Amino acid sequence: MSPSSENPILVIANRLPVTLSRSSRGLERRHSTGGLVSALDPLLTHRGGTWVGWPGTKLREGEQLARPDDPYPMVPVELSASEVNRYYHGFSNATLWPLFHSLPDRARFDRHCWDSYETVNRRFAEVAAEWSDGAELVWVHDYQLLRTPLHLRRIRPDARIAYFLHIPFPPYDLFRLLPWDRELLRGLLAADLVGFHVRGYAQNFLECVERLLAQRVDRDSGLIEHGERTVQVEAFPIGIDFRQYEQRAMAVQQREPRREKVVLGVDRLDYTKGISQRLRAFERLLEMHPEHREKVVLLQLAVPSRDQVSEYQQLKREIDELVGRINGRFATSGWSPIQYLYRSLPPERLSQLYRDSDVALITPLRDGMNLVAKEFVASQVDDPGVLVLSRLAGAAETMREAILVNPFDIDGTAGAVHRALTMDEAERRSRIVALRRRERRNSVDLWANSFLAGARAAGGKLAPPADSEFDAWVGEFLRGYHLALFLDYDGTLARIADHPSAADLSPGMRDALVRCASRDDTDVGIVSGRSLDDVSKMVGLEPILYAGNHGLEIEGPGIRRFTHEDLGHYRQRLQELARDLEETCIPGAWVEEKGASLTFHYREADETQHVRLAEEAQRKIRAAGFQSRQALCAVEARPPIGWDKGHAVLHILRTRYGPAWSASVRPVYAGDDETDEDVFRVLSGLGRTFRVGSADVPTTADRQLADVDAVLAMLQYLARR
Ligand code: ADQ
């Protein structure tokens, strides 16, 4: 079946390269059409690999998608009727499609559709994970699967994952209209490489990541620091199979000499393609330049698309009416200005039309790339035609020799068509020669190969944050104020170790803390889940304030020792809980008593027992009336007191600097886990907060820092600022 290859790739796309449909003759299978299939099908046939996607209909018991002569395995992902509605027609095509094409008024926001999108994206990842063994790369495609990289990363942490978006990525001001903006960004950032058609889309994405996720971004190199991983972002403009179009154009029959010149439009019937605006521009041409009447026709082909969706049905009616009105207005006994075909054409027929048209009028309101423009150029093997192209199509970034138009400017477009119709042969030829040369070189093979090479090479790293970056984040904010610097301990100041007692402070970190604390304008506090006694011993520095047990106990300079008043009530019960949990312990599991709270650890116990141990501990903790919280291979028990690290930090600020503290003091806080989110929330707008480590989880911190080394760099900056 599949040709053997040492480095097969796994493609995940909404559609498979074949589409199934059911009719009176039973299940039918035909080749899917479109740019994506024609780009990837030869690649998989040649290199080997697997394609995961939706076959377009549900298979019944005993029915098979695959055939023995398939060049590579195709794996179906099943969707229910409600999922087709919500995930596909809903979130993909009624939310993302209009918004990403900068048409926000058409976008619908519906939570049920989002939930379905999430479910289906997870299913694609689960199916793909089963087939990803031995694949050099998992390559996820397009806007229907923006969350799939993250779901796949959770199942296959070590997989090499790359993603390509075939439509535009919108600017920040539009993207943030989505209630799920951050979730979609995190979905993509689980990939090692994220590719777009053109640099502008990549820059939009980088800006969204920087502003919405507060991650470090290097716009020049396209690198994003995503927790401990780095993501490469790059533009890979897609091309076509140039030789195929050229050869087909040479092979088709010459047209009969015609009386009229032909202006050609070819699109899927979609509101992004600007078909109505184009018809109006053609009408304007006939008004402004009556000399073209009876001498030119607009031949508009539209492939039916998403035709069960009411918006598309309405668009079809609008176009029908417009064509009728314009033809009614200008037609003469022997001439109709617009010929309109609503159907798909066989490739040979399309090639003939491309070759024999005088002008291609391609005016999308927004388009990721637009392959029609390239197909037209490749087909100019005879009398050279002129390409009039919307400057809002990705293709306009490189196809500079086309006549570029703004599709919203009806008069301007009409003028451009006039210019194209009257252009002399020498100019037409020079333009088409340059366009053809570029498209021949940048064919679809080059696109696929550059993308694969990019995916192989991804793995660059950003330099640790420089002083100039910290300056931008906190420099101005701190100027003229006293700094109250709060730091979590484990995972923030010290790397996580197998045993809490081994998580030591590095000499460099100790030195930076000492230097910060010795400044007159800076106070340092450590806020930890460890007991007060434990954390103050681990750090062991005098002029520092310590808050232990998530802030239930506080001690340090400038503040009276604090123990939460309800704590006494729980001490006795906590000891009883500890004894009860001792009975759950097996080798490698143990109870850490921290006075005001406790932690049940099981990191070193037999892995097959982890789930059971965690569940039993949680049950016992809750039964004893304590709050239980899952940590990394540990379960914490805290007294049910409405007090957390956030309350503790506010308590310190108020008691140490007075109720009006915010007039003179600026807090900065860094922490790496869920319990630190309480501080991020209370300090939002009042301080500057940093979440350290993994960036796959939501955070309310102002910025993200990759690891303990980045925290060290920040402390060094604060010490010498
Ligand atoms: P599409 O929105 O589908 O693709 P486009 O790139 O123009 O847009 O491709 C359309 C394809 O359909 C072309 O290959 C064309 O030949 C074919 N086609 C159009 N009308 C036809 C007709 N009447 N009969 C037969 N075939 C017809 C998405 C993005 C684009 C991006 C591609 C590839 O929206 O911006 O260029 O993916 O990444």
Boltz pocket constraint, residues with backbone or C-beta under 6 A from the ligand:
constraints:
  - pocket:
      binder: B
      contacts: [[A, 34], [A, 35], [A, 36], [A, 166], [A, 167], [A, 238], [A, 266], [A, 267], [A, 268], [A, 301], [A, 302], [A, 303], [A, 341], [A, 343], [A, 344], [A, 345], [A, 346], [A, 350], [A, 367], [A, 368], [A, 369], [A, 370], [A, 371], [A, 372], [A, 375]]
      max_distance: 6.0
